[in-house]
Every structure is written in C-alpha cells, then in structure tokens.
Amino acid sequence: MSKKQRGFEVVKDEHRTAFDVFTDEKKKTHQFAKEVKLPKRADDKSAGYDFYLPKELEVLPMQKTLLPLDVKAYMQENELLEIYIRSSLAIKQGLMLSNNVGIVDASYYNNEGNDGNITLALVNTTGKTIKLGEGERIAQGIFKNYLLADEDAPTSKERKGGMGSSGK
C-alpha cells in the first residue's frame, strides 16, 4: 500500500469543536456536527478544495468569529495548504479572513493541541449581519510546495501545540 500524499480527514472526537461558540465565552456550548463534509474540488480544473460550513452561521457587522471546521489536512514535509475566503463571499458580502490567507503547515496535522483542526478567523467588514447556511462553501484551500533558504535553521524541531504555536 502506498503512503498517503495529501488530503483531508475529520479530527479526532476529543478535538471536534465545530459547534463551539467562541464569540461570547459565557455562552460557549459544544455538540458534534451531524456530519463533517471533507473539502472537495468543484471540477477537474479547480486548483482549490472547497471547505464547507459545518453549521449555520451569522457574523455580525464588524465582528470577528472563529469557526473551527473539524477538518485536518495531511501533506508532505515540503508542502503547505493555503486557505482563502471564497471570492464571492469577499466581493459580494464583505466577508474576509482576518489573516487574509491561512497557512496550514505539515506539522499542524495531528498536533497535540487540537489534532490539526483547521479554524477560519472570519471578519464581517460591512454594516450588516452576514447569514450563511450549513453546507455552504466558505473557503478554498490550495496545496503548494515551498522552498528552503540556504543555511535554514528552524527555531524548534517539532510543533507542540495547535493554532499559533509554531516558533514558541
């Protein structure tokens, strides 16, 4: 059997948080999504894998919302996954990723902090509430190779935690 090259999986149950609400910590709740839909390409010439909303979502005007997808990505050591908001949501509705482009490193997969749960940091740049339905395509991810600089010297040998933990 050949080694897996790149793809997507559902995170382990103990790290599934797609139904947690992070905008108001006092009202944080947790329940599993009915089904996690793994990213898929729209057609055979699409570069990006579409990520789907695990639940209905409202993003209030000028609000940032963290949306865990309960999906993780595996890839080769010299690859990364770039995540972009779908252009129709950015152009027509004013929804953006707060970091503009999400970068998922190969070391993020199966990390001890969150098992590699990909989370989108969404920002509503408009003055009106944006409502999105469960199963809607929200973002797209593109796998890419990257190069290393001469005399490359990483600050640590391996990742210890989840989002934002590299280099700590």
N, C-alpha and C positions, 0 to 999 in steps of 0.2 A: 504494500500500500504506500502511495506517495505521501510525502509530508505536505500538510496544509500550507498554502502560499499566502493567501489573504482572504478576508471575508468578515462576516458578522455572526455574532451569537447573542443569545439572551444572557444577561448577567445572572449570577447565582442568586437564589431566592433571598438570602440574607442581605443582599445589596440592591434589591429591586426597590426603587423609590419613585417610580413614575407618577404615583398618585399622592406623594407627599406634597404639601403646600408650603412653600418657603417664603412667601411674601408677608405673612403675619405669623411669627413663631408661636404666638399664643393659640392659634387655631390649627396647628400642624396635625395632620391626620395621615394615616397610612392604610392603603389597601392595594392589592395587586390589580393591575390592569387585566381585563378579560383575556387578552391575547397580545403578545408583543409581535408586531409586524416588522420583520427584518428589512433593511434597506434593499431596494431593487432599482435597476436601471430602467428607464421608461422605454427605451428601444435599443437596438443593437449598435447604434452610433452615438448614444449618450455617453458622455465621459463620467457624469456624476451618478451616484447611487442616492436615490430619494429616501429621506428619513420621514417617517410618518408620525403624526401626533398620537400619543397613546390615550389621550382623553380630550374632551372639550376644553377650550382654554379661552379665557378673557384676559387681555393685557390692557390695563388702564392707561389713560393718557400720561405720557412721560414716565411711565413705570418700568423698572427692570424686573424681570421674572426669570428665575432659574427653573429650567424644565429638564429633569432627568428623563432619558428615553428608555432606560433599561436595556440598552443595546451596547455591546462592546465590539471592538474591531481588532482582529489579529492581522499581522503583516510581517514581512521580512525585516531584519535589523536595519537595513539601509533605506527603509520606506517610512512614510508618514501618511496620514489621512488629513486632508484639508477639508473643512466644513464651511459652507457658505449658506446664507439665507437664500431661499428661492427668490429669483429676481422679481417675480410677480408680486410677492408679499412686500418686498422692499419698495418697488416703484409704485405700485397701486395702493398699498395700505400703510406704508411708512414703518414697517417692522424691520428691525436690524438686529444683528448680533452685536452685543456690547464690545466684543473684541474684534469686530469686523470679519475676521477669518479665524475659525477654530483650528487649532493644530493638535492632532492626536498622535503621540509618539508610539512606536512599537512597544516601549517599556510600560505604557499605560495599561496594556492588556493584562488582565488577571492580577493587578496590583492589590496589595493587602488593604489599602484604604477604602476602595469602592469597587473592586473587581473590574475596573475599566469602564464603569458606567458613563457613557457619553452624555453630557449635560449641556444644553444650549442656554446661554445667557441672552435672553431676548429683551429688546428695548422698543417701546412704542414711542416714536418720535412725533406723533400727532396729538391733537387736542381731543381726539375721540377714542372711545373704547374699541379695541380690535377683538372680534369674536371669531374663533376658528373651531372647526368641528373635528371630532375624533376621527382618525384615519386620514386626515388631510395631509398632503405633503408640505413639510415645513422647511426643510433644508436639504442640501445635497452634499455628498462627500466624494472627494476625488483622491484616489491613492496616487502617490508620487514617489519617485526615487529622490534621494538627496546626496550631495557630495560632502566630503570632509575636508577641512583645511589642513595644510601642511602642519606638522607638529601639533595635531589635535590632542588636547588634554582635558577630558571631561572632569567636572568637579566631583563626581561620585561614580561609583562602579554600577550601582543599580538603584532603581526607584523604590522608595519605601512607602509612599502614600498615593493618594488619589489626585484630584484636580489641583493644580498649582503646587505640587510637591517636588517637582524636579529642581535640582540645584540647592535644596535645603540641607 
